[in-house]
Amino acid sequence: MTHIHLSFSACGFLGIYHLGAATALRTRGRGLLRDVTGFAGASAGALVASVLLTAPERIEACTRFAFAFAQETRMQALGPVTPGYDFMGRLRSGIDSILPQHAHELARGRLHVSLTGVADWQNRLVSSFASRDDLITVLLASCFVPVYAGLKPVEYEGQRWMDGGLTDSLPVLPTGRTVTFSPFSGRVDVSPQDSRWPGVYVSVAKQDAMVSVANVVRVWQALFPPGRQTMEAIYCRGMIDTARFLRRERWSQ
């Protein structure tokens, strides 16, 4: 049988779309999840992939945290870049509260997290985690956007790392089929479907996204989260798009 993998794109606060997708996978895609051997992602996508792999029963808790984190960020005068606001510290506390104690054991060899080296701007997919703390450090590194999330890059194995979405925002594993998810309309298995006129695409960090006004709005929303009602609509869109994909591919259950 061909290996099946799931990959979730970098997308900041639009990770709420991925959580909607993960919810649909748990409730309607058990046939697909049974066949999945690898999980991959960058930034927020890596966070959702890690929870879906190691603690799928905590997807709902992760969703609650995402809504609360977005609300807290909106309350800051300058959003995540507000002086004195510990964006990365808040993110770490959320990850720590959700991942199980043996998450690194479950993730070892199956979770592939996209990182970007600060020194050489080269991408690396990390899939080996010596400890739970190592796993959390790698996930934080994949989410670190310079200036936006702080001034000090995340250190791991003696090197400094930052957002994997800067060099590979939607990792595709080398064997089998990788099913891709993105909240940006584009050439992806699961994504919103904007109008295809004039049908122009641009490749950004190995992800083909459609040139559209809606995608420009989504970029802004990824960095500066919209209000609760809009976030809920994005979450529902992730569920609907995933359910449609599962029906099309006959993976519904």
LUMDREN-242733 format. One record per residue: residue in three letters; x negated, y negated, z negated of N, C-alpha, C, CB in turn. Coordinates in steps of 0.05 Angstrom, whole numbers, plus 5000, padded with zeros to 4 digits. Glycine has a CB too. Example, Ala and Ser with C-alpha at 12.3 -4.5 7.8 and 13.67 -1.06 7.14 Angstrom:
<nodes>
ALA473651144844475450904844473650664844477450894819 SER474350454858472750214857474249994843471850124886 
</nodes>
This chain:
<nodes>
MET498350245000500050005000498349755000501950004976 THR499149555015497649295016497849164989498749115038 HIS495649064979495648914953497248654956492748864944 ILE498848594936500448344936499348174914503448404932 HIS498847914920497947724900499847484900495047634906 LEU499947344878501447094876499546864871503647104854 SER499846644886498146414882499846154879496146384905 PHE499245994859500745754853498945514856501945764824 SER499845314871498145084878497744894855499444944901 ALA495644734858495244504840497444304845492444374845 CYS498544184823500744004827501343824803503244154835 GLY499643824783500143654760502843704747500043364768 PHE504243494741506843524727508943664744507843254718 LEU508443694770510343844786510044144782509943774816 GLY508344214763508244494754510944594745506144534732 ILE512744404739515444484731516844634754517144234723 TYR516044584779517044734802516145024800516044604829 HIS513645064793512545334790513945484768509545324785 LEU514645344747516045474725518845554733516245284701 GLY520145404750522645484762522345734779523945264778 ALA520145734794519445974811518946214794517045914829 ALA517446174772516746394754519346514741514846304733 THR521146334734523646424722525246594742525346184714 ALA525346514768526646664788525346934793526846504814 LEU522646934792521147184795521847384773518147134796 ARG522047284749522647464726525547574727522247304700 THR527347414736530147494736531047634762531947254731 ARG529847554784530747664810528547804826531947444826 GLY526047784817523947894833522348114820522047684841 ARG523648274804522248494790520948684810524148644772 GLY522248724833521148894854518548794864523148924877 LEU518248534867515748414876513648424853516248114884 LEU514448344829512548334807511348614801513948234782 ARG512848824806511749094802509349144820513949304806 ASP509349024843507249074863504948884861508449074891 VAL505148674845503148464844500648564829504148204831 THR498348534842495848614829494148374820494248784847 GLY494448144834492847914827494447664825490647874848 PHE493647484807494947224804492747014807496347204775 ALA493446794821491446584826492746314824490146614853 GLY491046104820492145844818490045634813494245824798 ALA490845384816489145154810490744964793488145014836 SER489344844773490644644756493244744744491144384772 ALA495444604746497944694734498744964745500144484740 GLY498045014770498745274782497345504767498045284811 ALA494845454759493345664743494645704716490445574740 LEU495645494704497045524678499445704680497845244667 VAL501145654701503545814704502846104711505345694726 ALA500746134728499946404735498946554710497646394756 SER497546424693496546554668498746644650494646364653 VAL500846484648503146554630504746784643504946314625 LEU505246764669506746964683505347234681507246894713 LEU502747234681501247484679501047594651498447444690 THR500347424632499747514605502147504585497547354594 ALA504047334591506347304572508847214586505647104549 PRO509847374605512147294621514547224604512947504641 GLU514747344580517047294562516847004550517147494540 ARG514546874554514246604543514446384565511546584530 ILE515446464588515846264609517746044599516946394635 GLU519846124585521745924575520445734555524146064561 ALA518745834538517345664519515445484533515745834498 CYS514145584554512445414571513945194584510945594592 THR516345254593518045054606518844834586520545184618 ARG519544914562520144714541517744534536521044854515 PHE515444654534512944494530512544294553510544674526 ALA512944394578512544214601514343974600512944374627 PHE516844014593518743794591517943594569521643894586 ALA517143704546516343544524513743384530515943714498 PHE511843524543509343394550509743164570507343604562 ALA511543214589512143004609513542764595514043114630 GLN515342824576516642604562514742444545518842724543 GLU512842584531510842454515509042274532509242654500 THR508342374556506642224574508041974584505642404597 ARG510642004591512141774600512341554580515041864608 MET512241634554512441434533509941274529513241574507 GLN507741364540505241214537505240964556502741394544 ALA504140754547504140504562503140534590502640284547 LEU500940674593499640714619499641014627496840614620 GLY501641154617501741444623499341594612501841484653 PRO498341794626496041954616493441794612495642184634 VAL493241574626490741414624490841204602490141274650 THR492841214585493041024563490741054543495741054548 PRO489340844537487040874518488040994492485840594513 GLY486541184482487141314456488941554459488441114439 TYR490141594482491841834485490142074493494041774507 ASP490242284478488542514483490042714500487742654456 PHE490042664526491442824546490543114545491142714574 MET487943164546486843434546487343574520483843424553 GLY487143434498487643554472490543644470487043354450 ARG492343484480495243564479495743804497497043324488 LEU494343814520494644044538493544294525493243984564 ARG491244264512490044494498491944614477487344424486 SER493144434461494844534440497244684452495844304423 GLY498244594475500444734488499645004498501544574511 ILE497345024511496345284521495945474497493745244537 ASP494745374476494045534453496545644440492445374433 SER498745494440501145584428502645794444502945344423 ILE502045814470503545994487502146254494504245844513 LEU499546244500498146484508497846674484495346414519 PRO498246934488497947134467494947164460499147404476 GLN494447294437491647314427489947484446491647444400 HIS491147674460489647844478489847764507490448134474 ALA490547514512491047414539488547454557491747114538 HIS486147414546483747444562483347724572481347354546 GLU484247924556484048204564485948264587484548384540 LEU488348164585490348204606489548054631493148104596 ALA488247824629487547664652485047754666487247374643 ARG483347894651480647964662480948134688479048124642 GLY479848024710479848164735482448124751479348444731 ARG484448004739487047974753487847684757489248114737 LEU486847504739487447224742485047084754488147094714 HIS485546924775483446794790483946494788483246884819 VAL482246344773482646064768480745894785482346004738 SER481745704799480145534817478845304801481845424839 LEU476245284803474645064790472944924811472945174768 THR472344674805470444514821468044434805471944264833 GLY465644494815463244424801462744124803460844574812 VAL462043994781461543704781458943654796461343594752 ALA456943814791454243764803454143804833452243944790 ASP455444004843455244074872457844054888454044344875 TRP460043994874462643974887463444234901462643744907 GLN462444464891463044724903465344854887460544904903 ASN466945014901469145144888468245414877471445184908 ARG469445494855468945754844471645874833466845744821 LEU472146124839474446264828473446434805475846434850 VAL474346374781473546514757475646724750473046314733 SER474746964746476647184740475647354717477147354764 SER473447274704472347434682472347254657469547534688 PHE473547344635473847184611472947354587476747084608 ALA470747254574469647414552471347394527466847304546 SER472947184525474547144501476946974508472947004478 ARG478846954489481246794493480446494496483246824470 ASP478446414480477546134482476346084509475546084459 ASP474846274520473746244547475946204567472046484555 LEU478046354565480346334583481546054581482446544578 ILE482045964557483245694553481345474564483745644524 THR478745504560476845314570476945304601474045384561 VAL477045534614477145544643479645414653476945834653 LEU481945464640484445344648484345044645486845464632 LEU483244944623482944654619481144534640481944594591 ALA478944674647477144574667478544534694474744754670 SER480244734701481744724726483744494727483144984730 CYS484444384703486444164702485043894699488244214679 PHE482443884695481143634689480743454714478443684675 VAL482143234715481843034736480242804724484542934747 PRO477842744734476142534723477642264721473642494740 VAL477242124699478541874692481441914684478341674716 TYR482942044701485842094695486142244669487142244718 ALA484642464666484842634642482742584622484842924650 GLY480842404627478742344609476142284624478342574589 LEU474042234609471442164621469442384619470341914608 LYS469842584602467942794598468943054610467342834568 PRO467643154632468443404644468343634624466743464669 VAL469743844630469744084613467244254618472344254618 GLU465944334597463544504600464244804597461444424579 TYR463144964615463545254614461145384625466145334629 GLU460045574611457545714618455245524626458145904642 GLY454945314610452745134614453044934637450345284618 GLN455344934650455844754672458344584667456044904699 ARG458544364681460944194679462744244702460043894677 TRP465344254695467344324715469744124715468444604711 MET471144114737473543944739475644084757472843664750 ASP477743944761480144044775479444214799481843814783 GLY480344464798479944644821481544554846480644924814 GLY483644404841485244304863483844114881487744174853 LEU481444014873479943824889478543964912477943674873 THR478044224909476544374930478144614941473944474919 ASP479844734925481544954934484144944918480145234932 SER486144804928488544754913490544984914489844504922 LEU490045184932491945404934490345654942494145344956 PRO488945784923487146004929488646244942485846104904 VAL487346344963488346584977486246804972488846535008 LEU487047024960485147234954484447394979486347424933 PRO482047504980480947615005482247875015478047665002 THR483548024998484748275006487848255004483648504990 GLY489148425021492048435019493448185027492848514991 ARG495848145016497547905021497747734997500247985032 THR497247475000497547284979500147124984495147094976 VAL502047144967504546994968504046724955507047144955 THR504446504970503746244960506146074952502146094981 PHE505745914931507845744920506745454918508845844892 SER508345264926507544974924510044794923505744894947 PRO509944594906512144404905511944194928512244254879 PHE509844214944509444034967510344184992506543934969 SER512044055008513044185032510644235051515144005046 GLY510444475061508244535079508344825089505644485066 ARG506144915099505945195109505345375085503745225131 VAL507345425070507145585045509545775044507145395020 ASP509146005031511346195030513746085015510446455016 VAL513245944993515445834977514745534972515745984950 SER516445364983516145074979518644934988513644964996 PRO519044684980521344534990521144505020521544254976 GLN523444485033523444465062524344185070525344675075 ASP522444015076523043745086523743765116520743545081 SER524843555127525343545156522743585171526543275164 ARG522843755191520343835206519743635228520644105217 TRP521243425231520543215250518743005237523043085263 PRO516442925248515343015274513643265271513742795286 GLY513643395248512243645246509243625245512943825268 VAL508243415232505343365229504443475202504643065232 TYR502243625202501143735177498343635173501244045178 VAL497543625148494843555141493743755121494743265129 SER491243835124490044025106488543875084488044215121 VAL489443915059488243795036487344005017490243595022 ALA484744035013483644234995484744515001484244154966 LYS484744585027485544845036488544895034484045055021 GLN490144695031493044715032494144545054494244645004 ASP495744675072497044525094499644405084497444705118 ALA499644145082502044005073503243835095501443825048 MET505843815096507143655116506843355110510143725118 VAL506443195130506342905127509242805126504742765151 SER510142725102512842635098512942435075514742875093 VAL515042275075515442085053515942235027517841895059 ALA517342455029517942615005515442724992519842845012 ASN513542805009511042904997509342684985509443045019 VAL509442444996508142224983509242164956508241965001 VAL511942174954513242144928512442354908516342144931 ARG512142604918511442824901508542794890511543084916 VAL506742684906504042634896504142454872502242514918 TRP505742234874505942044852507242184827507741804860 GLN509242354832510642494810508742694797513142634820 ALA506942804812505042994801503242864780503343124823 LEU502542614785500742464767502242314745499142264783 PHE504542214752506142064733509042174733506241754740 PRO509642344713512142494713514642324714512242674689 PRO516542414731519142264732520842324708520642334758 GLY523242214707525042254685526042534683527342064687 ARG527242594660528142864654530042974675529642864627 GLN531942814685533842914705532443004730535942704711 THR530542844739529042914763527243164759527242674772 MET526043184735524443414729526143664729523143384701 GLU528543644718530343874718531143954747532943814702 ALA531543754764532243814792529943954806532943554807 ILE527443874800525044004812524844294802522443844805 TYR525344334777525344604765527444784779525944594735 CYS529844684783531944834797531144884826534544684796 ARG529844694839528944734866526944964868527644474877 GLY525244984849523345214848524845474846521445184825 MET526945484830528445724827529945794853530545694805 ILE531145594865532645644890530845724913534245384897 ASP528645594916526845654938525745934935524545454940 THR525146014910524046284905526146494910522946304876 ALA528546444901530746644905531246674935533346544891 ARG531046464950531446484979529246654992531446204992 PHE526746614982524446764993524847064986521846664981 LEU525647124962525947404953528147544970526747414924 ARG530247404976532347514993531247565021534847334994 ARG529847365032528747395059526847625062527347135067 GLU525247665041523147875042524248145030520747785027 ARG526748145022528048385011526548484986528048605031 TRP525748284969524548344944526448284920521948194940 SER528848214927530748144906531548394891533248014917 GLN532048354865532948584848534648474825530648754838 
</nodes>
